[in-house]
Amino acid sequence: MEKRKYSLQKVRNIGIMAHIDAGKTTTTERILYYTGRTYKIGEVDQGTAEMDWMEQEKERGITITSAATQCVWKEYYINIIDTPGHVDFTVEVERSIRVLDGAIALFCAVGGVEPQSETVWRQADRYKVPRIAFINKMDRIGADFFGTIKMMVDRLHTHPLPVQIPIGKEENFVGIIDLVEMKAYYWNTKESEESKGAIFSTTEIPAELRDEAERMHDEMLESLAEFDDSIMEDYLEKRSPGIDRIRKAIRQATLSCQLTPVLCGSAFRNRGIQPLLDAIIYYLPSPLDMPPISGVNPETGETQERHPSDSEPLSALAFKVQTDPHVGRITYVRVYSGVLTAKTYVYNATRELNERVNDILLMHANRRQRVSELRTGDIGAIVGLKRTFTGDTLSDPTHPILLEPMRFPEPVISIAIEPKTRADQEKLGLAMSKLAEEDPTFHVKFDEETNQTIISGMGELHLEILTDRLRREFNVGVNVGKPRVSYRETLTKSAEAEGKFIKQSGGKGQYGHVWLRIEPMQPGFGFEFVNEIKGGVIPKEFIPAIEKGIIEAMQSGVLVGYPIVDIKVTLFDGSFHPVDSSEIAFKIAASMAFQEGARRCDPHLLEPIMNIEILTPSNYLGDVIGNLQQRRAQIEDISTRLDLHIIRAMVPLAEMFGYATDLRSLTQGRATYTMQFSHYERVPREIEEKIIITPRT
């Protein structure tokens, strides 16, 4: 085995996450430039960004798919994943955070902590990912460094630790004061290619800023003293700890997610990137800093651990599947232990099968570099895995392990699509299956009542991008229907129901007989199946078929045909025939009993409720609120930021189609909004009645 080029201690696996338009891709482009990974800075608004390689990304100026790359800074090897900011592509953030060790949370100095910032922050909290914060766009009018820090406390409930403060703001933002080193850094403001972003000078702190810098330095030490005893002793004795001790204390508090170091800059103006790179290697974890990955032995059911070491058995997680026009199906993986070698077999513990690894690639956006192996801590892509999907575990065939799978949100919006020609029909199925492999939040089903193909996703933009990809990448002509809401059905009463399936028509018959108790549960409960059969009234080999019959029946509710959620079903009685009983008979009987019982449980419709935040000039406030109230919105908060009003509200998704156009008309195009899914809520009775009598088309 070859020797590692970079020790594990000098490896960083990080992601860049934020609200849309906070500057993630711009920051990534600067990182690649200053680390020598690229020779020219790409720009999002010019469509030249390395990491936004899809045609749809270049046209819209947004990131749609997470892109992976690598760079080297001061002999540290950094794997970077640039994630989308738009809520419709939250799956890209979710699966990226799952395999990262650390993250840079970007905030716009003008917008502060915006809604999608909160969403990705909670995702990182769930996976306990250490973060550093970078307050970007300090050169913009209205930039507020300390206001953004206050919003981090109020909205994210985190403990920000400023390790820099800006010198000037807006057009006068010219540098930073490093509170660890207690030095001032100024950037070269010349626009020549040779000097872009060069640190022009490192000086003593200017006299007029000295008092504030000393105060912020003391506050930083005071915060660190809460988490580091040696810093506490120095602080009480009024001794100044050395730079290395301060950095070590910040690193320890960051790794334990107790503090979030805060830096600032302007990525577009090439200011603040080098100190940000330093902070990545100072404060974010290496694979060795992370706890061992734990999983289950699929053969014995025992919990096992894999430590981050090349000498351990292989364990890796597939976190993304992508169809490449040149090499075909590629699977992105993060290696947690061991070595993954090309031209060998790996065991997919999730699907219990062996897969051959043909080639291994390092990805730079959509460009590829073929390598012979991936080692512990590496992120790369595999060519040749035909039956591995997002969230699957790959392991050593002789030492299998099953890691915790990924969980993704359910789609909230659907449209009907149909092929334009017979030739398109033949291509449509294959194209949609490939898109569904890539995106776990993209669902496809055929509605037998309307003979339509229904595709579902996380929002209007999500489905627009997917249908655009069908046309461009797969050359499939499709007609698209109007968007419609993915409702759910739930039950409000309990009932018992009998299902009996008996068929005698020559030869072997069919016999299945069950009694079910159906009960409503709390919102978000999901589904629970309880088996109370005793004494072999129904043989145990038929129980899984009964549960499967119930689950399939739940997919088509009794009101309008939407899935039924948040219920508990108990199998408590039934009977069987020693010759005629079969799995299919009990599956049908269970489905019949469930459908019958659900009708007696007072079913109701649930609709997706969206969390919306609108920024509007004050003179349009009344019109915007009035329009929201017509859409059944519940206004939760109205606040001000500079000359703008910020409205936060909950509103049904069904009322929000076409809202972008209406908002532009109401405010002469000056207001903006963001919207993301919050929860499901019961539909008002009068609206429910209209939905029930309207056919699903």
N, C-alpha and C positions, 0 to 999 in steps of 0.2 A: 504494500500500500504506500502511495506517495505521501510525502510529508505535507502538512497543511501550509499554505502560503501565508495565511493570517490566523493567528491563534484565536481560539473562541473568545478570549477576553477582549479581543479587538474587533469583534463582529457586532454590528448593530442592525436589528430588523425593525424598521420604523415605518409608520404611515403618516400621511398628512391629511388632516380631517378638518372640516369646517362647514359653515353655511355656504350656500351658493354665492359666488362672486366675492368671496373673502380674499382670494388670491392664492389658492392652493397650487394650481398649475404654474402660475407665474413664479411662485417661490421655488417649486421643483426645478423649473428651467434655470433659475439662477444658481441653485445648488449644483446642478449638472455642469454649468459653465465654470464656476469657481473651483470645482474639484477636477476640472480637466476632462470630464466625461464627454462634453461637447465643445466645439470650437467657436460656436456662435450662439447667441442668446435667441431662443425662440419666443415669439409673442402670441398670446392667445387671440388678441383682436385682429392679428394679421393672418391667422390660420397657419402659423409656422411653428407652433409649440410641438416639441418632440413627443410629449406625453399624450396630446390630443391627436391621435392618428386617424380616427374614424372620420369619414366624410361628414357625418352628421355632427360630430364634435367641432370640426373646422367651420361648418356653416353657422352653427348656433353659438359658437364661442363658449360652450360649456363642456364639462367632463361627463361622459355617459358611462364609460366602463373603467374600472380601476386598472391602472397600468403599472407594471413593475419595472424596476431598473436597479442598477448598482453603481456605486462610485467609491472613491477612496479619498479620505481626508486625513492628513497627518498620520499615515500608515494604519488607519482604521478603515475597515471594509464595511460599507453601509448599504444594506438592501432597503430600497424605498418603494412604497406603494402609494401612488397618488390616487385618492378616492374622489368620487363625485360629491357635489354639495347638494344637488337637487333631491328632494325627499322621494321622488318617484324611483330613484336608483339606490335606495337605502340598502338593498341586498348586497351591493358592491362594498359598502362600508362594513356591513355586518360580517361578511366572510373575510374581509381583509383584517379587521381588528382581531378576529378569532386566532389568526396565525402570527400576529405581530407581538413583539416584546415591549415596544414603547411607541409613543405617538407625539407628533407636534400638533397641538390644537391651535388653529389660526383664527384670529378674531379681527374684524375690520375696526379700526380705531374710530370710525364714524358711526357705524351701525352697532358696535358693541356685541353683546351676546344675543344672537338672533335665533329664531326657532329651531332651525336645523342644527345649530351649534349645540343646543340643549339635547337634541335627539342623539347626536353622535357622542356627546359627553356621557350620556346614560349608557350607551352601548359599551363605551370604554370602561365605565364603572362596573358593568356586569361582568366583564372579563378581567377586571382588576389590572388594567393596562396603565403603567406609569406614563405621565404626560409632562411636557413642557409647553408653555403657552407663548405664542408669538403674536404680538399686537401689530398688525400690518397696516399699511396705508397711512402712516403718520404724517405724510406730506399733504393729505387731502384736507380741504376746508371742513372744519367741524371736528377734526381729530381730537380725541380726548383719551389720553392714556389712563389717567387715574379714574375717569368715569367708567371705562371698560373694566378696570380691575374691580370697581364696586359692583358692576353688573355680574361679574364672575362670582362674587360672594352671594349676591341676592338671588341669582337665577340658578347657579350651578351648585351652590352650597359647598364650595371648595375653599381651600386655604391658599390663595395666591401669594407667592413670594417674589416681589420684584427684585431681580438681580441686575437690572439696568433701569435707568431713567433717561428720557429723551432730552437732548439739548435742542430747544426750540420745538415748534410744531407748525403744521400746515406748510406754507412755502418756506418757512424759516427752520424747518427740521434739517439740521446739518450734522448731527452726531448723537452719540450716547455717552452716558457716564456708567462705567462698569463699577457696580457697588461692591464686588468681591475684590477686584484689584485696586479700586479707588483711583481710576485713571479715566481720562476723557479720550474718546475716539472721534475723529472727524473724517468725513468722507469727501473724496474728490468729487466735485459737482460738475466737472467737465463731461461732455457727452461723447468724447472720442472713444472709439472701440477699444483702444489700448488701455485707457484709464478707467473704464467702467467699473464702478464699485470698489476701486482701490481705496484702502484706508490711507487717507492723505497724511494724517499725523496722529501720534499718540502723545498726549500732553498731561500736565498736571490739571486738576479740576479748576475751571475758571473761578475767580474770587467770588463773583456774584452768585455762583451755584454751590459754593462750598458748604454753606450752612445746611441747605436742603439735602445735599449728598451725605453729609455727616449724619443728619437725622434719619434718612432712609437706611444708611448703613447700620446704625444702631437698632432700628426697627427690624432689619433683617436678622441681626444677631440675636435679638430678643426672641424672634419667632423660632430660630434654630435651637435656642437654648431649651425650648420646651421638649425637643426630641433628641438632644445630644447632651449628655452630662458634662463632657469636657468643655463644650462651648458654654454651658451654664456656669461652670467654675470660673472660666475666663471672664465671662460677662459680669459676674458678681464681684470679681477682684479687679474689674476695670482693666483687664489685660486684653490686648488685641490678638486674637488667634491668627495664625499665618494663613496665607491664601489656600494652601493645600488642605489645611484642616477645615476651612470653611467649605471648600468644594466637596470634601468627603462627607461633611455633615449634610450639605444640600443633596448630595447623591443618595445618601441613606434615606432621608425623608421623602425624596422623590420616588425611590424604588418601593417604598412601603405605601405610596399613594397618600401620604399625610400632607405633603406640600406640593404645590405646582410652581416651579420657577417661571417667572414672566420676563420675556424679552420684548424688544420692539424694533421696528424698522419700516422700510418702504421697499418691498421687493421690486416693484416696477421701476423705482429709481435706483435699484442696485445697492441699497443701504441696509446693513444689518445682517447680511447673509453669512459672512465669515464668523461673527460671534455666535450665530445660530448653529453653525456647524460645530463650533467648539463646544457649545452646550449639549449637542447630541452625544459627543464622546465623553463629556464630563459627567452628565447627569442621567442619561438614559441607559437601560440595562443591556448587558450582553446576555447571550443564552445561558451563561454560567450563573448569572444573577437570578434567573427565574427558577421557581421550584420545579422539581421533577414532574414530568407529565405523567398523569395516572390514567389507567384504563382497565379494561376487564379482559381476562383471558377467555376468548369465546368458547374454548373447549371445556374449561373447568368452572367458569363463572367467578373465579377469584380476582380480586383487585390486584393490579400490578403497577409498578412504576418503571419509567425509563428515564435515566439521568442523561443530561446533555453531554454525550461523549461518543466519539467515533468508534470506540471499542464495544459499546452496548449493541444489542440487537436492533435492527432497523425498526423505526416507527416514524410514520409520516402521515400528514393529513392532506387530502385533495381538497382544495378550497375554491377551485374554479375550473370550468371546462369551456373551451373555446374552439371554434372551427376556423382553422387557418386555410386560406385559399391555396397555399403552397405545400404545406406539409400535412394537411388534414386535421384530424382531431388531436388537440393538445390538452393536457391536464396539468394545471398549476399545483405544485405541492410545496409544503413546508416540512423539512426534515427535522424531527425533534431528537432523534438518536440514531447512531449507526451511520452507515454509508450506503447510498443508493447508486448502483452501478449499471451502466448501459449494457444491453445484450444479456440481461439476466431476467429471472422471474421474481415477482413480488406477490405476496398474498393479500388479497382484498378481504379483510376480516369482516367488513360490513356485509358483503354479498357472498362470502364464503367461496371464493374462487381464486385461481392463480391467473395472473396477467403478465404478459411479456413486455419488458421495457426495451423498446427498440432504440430510441435516441433520447438524449437528455440535452435540454437547451437552457441557456441563460437568456432571459428576455430583456430587451431594452425597448419598451413600448411594444411595437409590432415587429421589431427586428430581432433576429435570433443569432445566438452564438452556440455552436455545438460543443459540449464538454463530455468527458468520459464518466463523470460521477458528480453527485451532490453529497456533501457531508453534513454532519450535525450543524444546525443553525442556518443552513442554506435554504434559499427560496429559488425554485426553478420550475421548469416545465418538462413533461414527459410526452414523447410521441409513441403511440402504439397501444395505449390502454383503451380497449373498446367497450368495456362494461363497468368502468369506474366513473362515479358521478360526484357532484359537489357534496362534501361532508364525509366521504368514504375514508376509511383508515387503510393505509398500506403498511405491511409489516413483513418481517422475515418469515418465510414459510415454516421454518422450524421453531420459531418463537412468536406465535401470533398474539396480537393485542388489539383490542377495540377501544379507540378513543371516544370521548364524548362527542356525539354528532352535533351538527349545526341545526338551529331552528330558525325558520324564516316566517315573516308575516304572511297572512292570507291576502289575496287580491281583494280590492274594494270596488273595482270598476270593470265593466265588460263591454265589448262590442261584438256585433255579428259581422263576419267576413265571408265572402264567397268568391271563388275563382272566376275570372272573366271568360276563360275559354276551357275547353276540355283538356287541352295541353297543360294549362295552368293548374287544373284540378289534380293532375297526376303529380305535379311538382310540389303542390301546396303541403301535402301531408309530410313529406320528407323534410321540407324547409322548416315547418313548425316543430317537428320533433327535434331538429337540431337547435332551434332557438330555445325550446323548453329545457334541453340538456344544459345549455349555457346559463339560463336564468331560472332559478327555483321559484321566483315570484310570478312567472309567466305560466298560466294554466290554459289548457286547450280542452274543449269537450264538444261533442256533437249533440245538439238538441233534437231529439227524435220527433218532438211535437211540431217544431217549425222547420225541420230539415236544414238547420243552419249550423255552421261552425261558430262556436262562441269562444273568443279569446278574452282572458281576464288579466289585469295587471294592477299596478299600484297607483295609476293616475292617467290623466289624458295624455301627458307628454310621453309617458312610458309606452302606451299603446301606439302613439303616433310614430315613435322611433322604431318600434318593432315592425309595424306595417311598412314603414319606409325601407327597413332592411330587407323585408320580403321582396320588395320590388327591385332594389338595387343589387343586393348580394346574391339573391337566389333567382332573380329574373322571373318572379311570379307576379302576374297581374291579378289584383284583387279589388273588389268593391267593398267599401266599408260602411257599416250602418252607424246610426247615432249611438253615442255612449249611453250606457245604462248602469244603474247602481246594482252592486252585488248585495242584495238584502240577505238576511238570515231569518230563520223562523225559530221560535222558542215556545215552550209550553208553560202554562201557569197553574195547572192543576195536576193532581195525581190520578192515575187510573190503572186498572188491571184489564188485561185483554188476553183472549185465547186465539191461538193460530193452529189450524189443523189442515194438513195437506195430505189427502188420500187419493191415490190414483190406481185404479184396477182396470187394465185394458189388455188382458192377455199377457202371458209371460209373467216376469217379476213385476210386482207392483211397487208403489211408493207410499211410505207412511212416515209422517212427522207431526208431532203434537207438542205444543209448548204453551205455558202460561207465563206472561210477563207482567211485571209491575213497573210502570213508568212514572218517574218523579222529576219535577223541575228543580234546577239547582241555581246557585248564585251566578250572576254574569261573569263570564271568563272562566267558569268551571271546566268547560269542555265536555267530555263524555266519560262515563264510568260504567263498566259492565260487572255485575255481581252474580256469581253462580251460587245459588242456595239449594241446589239439587242434592238430596241425600238418599242413601239406600239404593242407588243405581236405577232410580226411576227413569232417567235418561242416561245411557252409557256415556262415559266421559269423552270417548272419541268423537262424539257429535257436538260437544260444547263449543269448540272453536268455530264450527260451521254456523251455529246459532248466533254467536257474536258477530260473525262476518255478515250474516243476513241482516242483522240490526243496523250495522254500520252502513251497509249499502242502501238500506231503506232510509236512513237519515239524510242521505245526499239529495233526496227529492222529497221536500216537505209536503204537508197536506193542504196548505193554503194556496200557494202559488208555485210550489215546486222548488223553493230555495232550500239550502241545507238547514237541518235542525241542529241547534247547538245547546250546550249547557243543560244536559239531562243525565239522569242516572237510570239505568235499566237493570232490573233484577229478574233473573230466571228462577222461578220458585216451584214450578210443577210442570207436568207433561206426561207423556207416555211414548212407548216405542213398540215396534213390531219386530220380533226376532229375525224375520226373513226380509220384510219389505222396507225396513227403515234404512235410510242412507243419509250421507252428508247433505246432498242436494235437497232432499225432502225436508230436513230440519232447517236448512237455510231458507227455503221458501216459506215454511211455516212461521219462522221467526219474523220474516219480512211482513207477512200477512198480519201477524199479531201486533207488530209495532205500528203499522199503518192504521189499523183499527183503533188501537189504544191512543195514538197521538191525536186522532180526531176528537176523542172524548176528553182531552187534556186542555181544552180552551187555548188553542194555538194563537200566537200573535207574531206579527212581523217586527224585525229589528232592522234599523238602518245605520249605516256608518256615519258617525259624527266626526267632523273635521275641526282641528284647531287652526284658526286663521289669525294672522297678524297683518294689519294694514298700516302702512305709513302714508299719511296724507297731509298736505298743507292745511293749516287751521281753517281757512275760509271755505273748505269743502267738507268740513267735519260733519255738519248736520245732514247733508245730502248722503254721505257715505253711510252714516248710522241708519238713516231712514231706509235706504236700500237694503242694508243688512237685515233690518227688522222685518221687511217684507219677505225675506228668505228664511224666516223662522230662526234667526240667529239669537243666541243669548250673549249679550255683551258682558264680558267678565272684567275688563279693566281698560281705562283710557288714561294714557300718560303723555308727557311731552318730552321731546328731545330736540333741542335747538328750536327751529320754527316749525317743526312737524308734530303732529299728533299720532300716537301709536294706539291703535285699537286692537285689543285681543278679545276674541270671541269664539264660541262653539257654534257650529252651523252644520245642518245636514248636507251631506254630499249631493243628494238629489236636487237641492236648490242652487247648486253652485255652477252648473254648466253654463258657459257663456259669460261668467262673471268678469273675466279679464276685459272683455269688450265693454261691458257696462261700466266698470270702474274707470276705464280710460275716458269714456264719454262724460262721466260725472265730474271728472277732475282735470279735464283737458290733457290727459296723459301724464299728470304729475304725481299720481299716487302709485304705489307698488304694494304687492301683497305676497305672502307665502302661506301655504296651506299644507297640513299633514294630518294623517289619520290619528284619531284619538281613541275612540271606543265605539261600540255598538249600543244603541238605545232604542227603546220601544217606539214604534211609529204611532203618532196620534190616531185615534180610532177613525175619524172622518177621512183622513188621508189613506189609512190602511184599506178602507172599503173601496176607494177609487182604484188602488193598486190591484186589489183582488179581482175586480170586475174587468180590468184592462188586460188583454192577452199579452203574454211575454213575446214581443216581436223585436 
